[in-house]
């Protein structure tokens, strides 16, 4: 627990990570700082502060940003966020991963699911085995 009440307002390492993830998602979605700012009702300077980790992002604002970027707020959180599934969050942080997961969730045929999984596995480039 923090002893200094002002310490709770200071940006942390996690805030910097969230900022970097917001920027990465924004860039991947080809959204400018101006456009994101307009979509959530802040200035582009505020987006710069979020992305640099200088200013903390409130949970409600994180939801606004995620909505504007068409992603889950979980995709913007640090992968090792307590209480979260770090592997799932890390996997979903990749651009288009959530879209693939959403489409896959709509498949109602187990055979089609198996075919899709096998197709994706066949597309994975495996690193070469090291010689001993």
KAFEN-V438215 format. One record per residue. SS is DSSP state (H for helix, E for strand, L for the rest). PSI is psi in radians with two decimals (NA if undefined). Layout:
# KAFEN-V438215
SS_PSI ; SS_PSI
This chain:
# KAFEN-V438215
L_2.50 ; L_2.35 ; L_-0.58 ; L_2.10 ; H_-0.53 ; H_-0.42 ; H_-0.54 ; H_-0.39 ; H_-0.23 ; L_2.48 ; L_2.55 ; L_3.13 ; H_-0.70 ; H_-0.66 ; H_-0.67 ; H_-0.70 ; H_-0.77 ; H_-0.77 ; H_-0.78 ; H_-0.66 ; H_-0.64 ; H_-0.83 ; H_-0.77 ; H_-0.74 ; H_-0.73 ; H_-0.81 ; H_-0.74 ; H_-0.53 ; L_0.03 ; L_0.78 ; L_2.28 ; L_2.84 ; H_-0.69 ; H_-0.79 ; H_-0.73 ; H_-0.76 ; H_-0.81 ; H_-0.67 ; H_-0.52 ; H_0.03 ; L_0.62 ; L_3.12 ; L_2.82 ; H_-0.47 ; H_-0.64 ; H_-0.68 ; H_-0.72 ; H_-0.73 ; H_-0.71 ; H_-0.85 ; H_-0.51 ; H_-0.18 ; L_0.13 ; L_-0.60 ; L_2.38 ; L_2.60 ; L_2.07 ; L_2.69 ; H_-0.75 ; H_-0.66 ; H_-0.65 ; H_-0.70 ; H_-0.69 ; H_-0.79 ; H_-0.80 ; H_-0.73 ; H_-0.74 ; H_-0.51 ; L_0.08 ; L_0.92 ; L_3.05 ; L_2.53 ; H_-0.51 ; H_-0.53 ; H_-0.34 ; H_-0.17 ; L_2.74 ; L_2.51 ; L_-0.51 ; L_0.45 ; L_2.21 ; L_2.39 ; L_-0.13 ; L_2.90 ; L_1.70 ; H_-0.64 ; H_-0.80 ; H_-0.75 ; H_-0.77 ; H_-0.73 ; H_-0.72 ; H_-0.20 ; L_-0.34 ; L_2.34 ; L_2.40 ; L_-0.12 ; H_-0.71 ; H_-0.65 ; H_-0.71 ; H_-0.78 ; H_-0.72 ; H_-0.76 ; H_-0.74 ; H_-0.66 ; H_-0.38 ; L_-0.17 ; L_2.24 ; L_0.02 ; L_2.02 ; H_-0.59 ; H_-0.74 ; H_-0.67 ; H_-0.79 ; H_-0.75 ; H_-0.77 ; H_-0.80 ; H_-0.80 ; H_-0.69 ; H_-0.84 ; H_-0.73 ; H_-0.65 ; H_-0.37 ; H_-0.21 ; L_2.26 ; L_2.07 ; L_2.41 ; L_2.57 ; L_2.57 ; L_2.45 ; L_2.48 ; L_2.49 ; L_NA
